[in-house]
């Protein structure tokens, strides 16, 4: 044995220890004084930019169009140069630029419509930047094609750290105060407020908004300043006025950690934290995290559940209600289905009421193989689970991890000399997926595969007014393999058509139809 | 962004997962790799390999401690890179690290299997868990993160001579501990 063996054996150190001492290295000294360097950078930028824009050639512009997938059909050489100049100078005022950018996006994402009015240069610039940064993909979610206007800065709740210069804090719990939350509806600013917390997630309760966040309270004890994290819950009315602002119950558990960062907040579904309206003047908060555990290097997963009424009264609080990881929660009326991941191959679903009480006899395990649950619905005495399976390697890789075989399969396609046709690519991808509809007897907990569709990806479930179960399925119809320079690999981008499979109350398949809707596929 | 949010991006096959990972942990990960390879290009390559590994392994993997998971992956890639280039140009830091660790073992010990490595790793883990906080910090920063004595000095506020002496004692304790655990064949 050598010192190297010992060095390698240190890979077995507990994750908790590794994270505990993951200190950031001190920065090295910057050779130039900050101000001088910044001035120099500005001079270089301005000077360099001006020269570049003035010296545009048609070849440069054409290359730019090709690199960015911009359509040049119907444009003269001068117009192509003008669009190029308009984009790189970040003016976005040339009349043809909007047409070129929106066409480019619509072509890249079939069925994608940009309905926002893009006559404003700033909006067009944001659209372009979102597209360039790959952020536009996130506007197609849950298998539904959404338009940019609905999911952009013009809709929903946004968080900005620099919008308001100062927050006049009289309560003593805010230090920096440059935090603002704003709500948009159909492009109109409904309200904007300064918030005294680092927002983590927001959730709608009727027309009101619940905001969860944290702040740091500095307590002076003798000569020592002690910084403590505090989690707070704020209840905002429809105009954004804070109706109440309470400290969240402190416990031995870590509670809420992290922060939202700037940008769109994704109402209702924070990562690891969910806020649900119970539709009975109360709401429930579910928080999942992992607590460091000296006896278990992987830590101890825990779940906390709070139930509040709209006046801010804490109705119930439960902690550590389960012992498994919790990647997903589904709401069924005022009950919740917690989808636990026991490990990579085992899923356990547990039913919980709005107060965090687990319901006896309602839990069951899905142990077949890797299954990703997409949705859950109840019809009569049955609970239906829409999920899909993917093939995995028989043996773990060098890091002891199971990988999907799809990755290897696509890697082989990427490495082969002759490029695979789109048809071949689609066939390969489909062969790795099977959509399954599981049916669980609510009383007995018995679970069985009710329907399966090889080659398809399961999507949402719906229950019609007459009690029919509608199972939405995605079928891949368009795919392209592209280089991903960020990590020297590749990505697959594609589009699936969504079908509806309809089952009557007896569970008989009574029809199937294409919805005309599209969903994006990514790998 | 919270780790769980970043992991959700991976699960949704959203490429911004890589950007978020890099923004949050890129600097720390490069620090680990740089300590092993001592080469910026190799470090960048190991960082890219780590992100690719994350992209391909998540899902189905969902690490509880995302940074620790990434740190172990980049450490492994960086070690392999160092090993391949070892014949041409040896990284002074790695040579020093592995030489120091050799003080904890006997030449007669023979690592015969991966299982043995795992058992050794588990014993080191137990040993480190039992150390006082200062000892843990110094040991892990030196032998997991590969920090120099001077860098640990900046982080801990201890003098370099104190850290050198602490590490000497810790290696001796580890040697004794491993002997008790039956690693001397």
HADDOCK unambig.tbl for C-alpha pairs under 7 A between the chains (distance, minus, plus):
assign (segid A and resid 1 and name CA) (segid B and resid 107 and name CA) 6.45 0.50 0.50
assign (segid A and resid 1 and name CA) (segid B and resid 109 and name CA) 5.34 0.50 0.50
assign (segid A and resid 1 and name CA) (segid B and resid 110 and name CA) 4.91 0.50 0.50
assign (segid A and resid 1 and name CA) (segid B and resid 111 and name CA) 5.38 0.50 0.50
assign (segid A and resid 2 and name CA) (segid B and resid 102 and name CA) 6.04 0.50 0.50
assign (segid A and resid 3 and name CA) (segid B and resid 98 and name CA) 4.36 0.50 0.50
assign (segid A and resid 3 and name CA) (segid B and resid 99 and name CA) 5.96 0.50 0.50
assign (segid A and resid 3 and name CA) (segid B and resid 101 and name CA) 4.78 0.50 0.50
assign (segid A and resid 3 and name CA) (segid B and resid 102 and name CA) 4.27 0.50 0.50
assign (segid A and resid 4 and name CA) (segid B and resid 98 and name CA) 5.35 0.50 0.50
assign (segid A and resid 6 and name CA) (segid B and resid 101 and name CA) 6.64 0.50 0.50
assign (segid A and resid 7 and name CA) (segid B and resid 98 and name CA) 6.61 0.50 0.50
assign (segid A and resid 7 and name CA) (segid B and resid 143 and name CA) 6.82 0.50 0.50
assign (segid A and resid 9 and name CA) (segid B and resid 117 and name CA) 5.68 0.50 0.50
assign (segid A and resid 9 and name CA) (segid B and resid 118 and name CA) 6.55 0.50 0.50
assign (segid A and resid 9 and name CA) (segid B and resid 120 and name CA) 6.25 0.50 0.50
assign (segid A and resid 9 and name CA) (segid B and resid 121 and name CA) 4.37 0.50 0.50
assign (segid A and resid 10 and name CA) (segid B and resid 121 and name CA) 5.62 0.50 0.50
assign (segid A and resid 10 and name CA) (segid B and resid 144 and name CA) 6.46 0.50 0.50
assign (segid A and resid 11 and name CA) (segid B and resid 72 and name CA) 6.10 0.50 0.50
assign (segid A and resid 11 and name CA) (segid B and resid 121 and name CA) 6.98 0.50 0.50
assign (segid A and resid 12 and name CA) (segid B and resid 118 and name CA) 6.78 0.50 0.50
assign (segid A and resid 12 and name CA) (segid B and resid 121 and name CA) 4.87 0.50 0.50
assign (segid A and resid 12 and name CA) (segid B and resid 122 and name CA) 6.16 0.50 0.50
assign (segid A and resid 12 and name CA) (segid B and resid 125 and name CA) 6.80 0.50 0.50
assign (segid A and resid 13 and name CA) (segid B and resid 121 and name CA) 6.77 0.50 0.50
assign (segid A and resid 13 and name CA) (segid B and resid 125 and name CA) 5.00 0.50 0.50
assign (segid A and resid 14 and name CA) (segid B and resid 125 and name CA) 6.63 0.50 0.50
assign (segid A and resid 15 and name CA) (segid B and resid 65 and name CA) 6.19 0.50 0.50
assign (segid A and resid 15 and name CA) (segid B and resid 68 and name CA) 5.18 0.50 0.50
assign (segid A and resid 18 and name CA) (segid B and resid 68 and name CA) 5.60 0.50 0.50
assign (segid A and resid 19 and name CA) (segid B and resid 67 and name CA) 6.64 0.50 0.50
assign (segid A and resid 19 and name CA) (segid B and resid 68 and name CA) 5.57 0.50 0.50
assign (segid A and resid 21 and name CA) (segid B and resid 137 and name CA) 6.04 0.50 0.50
assign (segid A and resid 21 and name CA) (segid B and resid 141 and name CA) 6.97 0.50 0.50
assign (segid A and resid 24 and name CA) (segid B and resid 28 and name CA) 6.15 0.50 0.50
assign (segid A and resid 134 and name CA) (segid B and resid 16 and name CA) 6.99 0.50 0.50
assign (segid A and resid 258 and name CA) (segid B and resid 1 and name CA) 6.76 0.50 0.50
assign (segid A and resid 258 and name CA) (segid B and resid 2 and name CA) 5.07 0.50 0.50
assign (segid A and resid 259 and name CA) (segid B and resid 1 and name CA) 6.09 0.50 0.50
assign (segid A and resid 259 and name CA) (segid B and resid 2 and name CA) 6.36 0.50 0.50
assign (segid A and resid 260 and name CA) (segid B and resid 1 and name CA) 5.74 0.50 0.50
assign (segid A and resid 261 and name CA) (segid B and resid 1 and name CA) 5.81 0.50 0.50
assign (segid A and resid 271 and name CA) (segid B and resid 4 and name CA) 5.36 0.50 0.50
assign (segid A and resid 271 and name CA) (segid B and resid 5 and name CA) 4.69 0.50 0.50
assign (segid A and resid 272 and name CA) (segid B and resid 4 and name CA) 6.29 0.50 0.50
assign (segid A and resid 290 and name CA) (segid B and resid 64 and name CA) 6.93 0.50 0.50
assign (segid A and resid 298 and name CA) (segid B and resid 64 and name CA) 6.33 0.50 0.50
assign (segid A and resid 344 and name CA) (segid B and resid 60 and name CA) 6.18 0.50 0.50
assign (segid A and resid 344 and name CA) (segid B and resid 61 and name CA) 6.25 0.50 0.50
assign (segid A and resid 401 and name CA) (segid B and resid 57 and name CA) 6.99 0.50 0.50
assign (segid A and resid 401 and name CA) (segid B and resid 61 and name CA) 6.81 0.50 0.50
assign (segid A and resid 403 and name CA) (segid B and resid 57 and name CA) 5.56 0.50 0.50
assign (segid A and resid 403 and name CA) (segid B and resid 60 and name CA) 6.68 0.50 0.50
assign (segid A and resid 407 and name CA) (segid B and resid 56 and name CA) 6.67 0.50 0.50
assign (segid A and resid 487 and name CA) (segid B and resid 48 and name CA) 4.65 0.50 0.50
assign (segid A and resid 487 and name CA) (segid B and resid 49 and name CA) 6.69 0.50 0.50
assign (segid A and resid 487 and name CA) (segid B and resid 51 and name CA) 6.02 0.50 0.50
assign (segid A and resid 487 and name CA) (segid B and resid 52 and name CA) 5.46 0.50 0.50
assign (segid A and resid 488 and name CA) (segid B and resid 48 and name CA) 6.65 0.50 0.50
assign (segid A and resid 489 and name CA) (segid B and resid 52 and name CA) 6.89 0.50 0.50
assign (segid A and resid 522 and name CA) (segid B and resid 13 and name CA) 5.57 0.50 0.50
assign (segid A and resid 523 and name CA) (segid B and resid 13 and name CA) 5.64 0.50 0.50
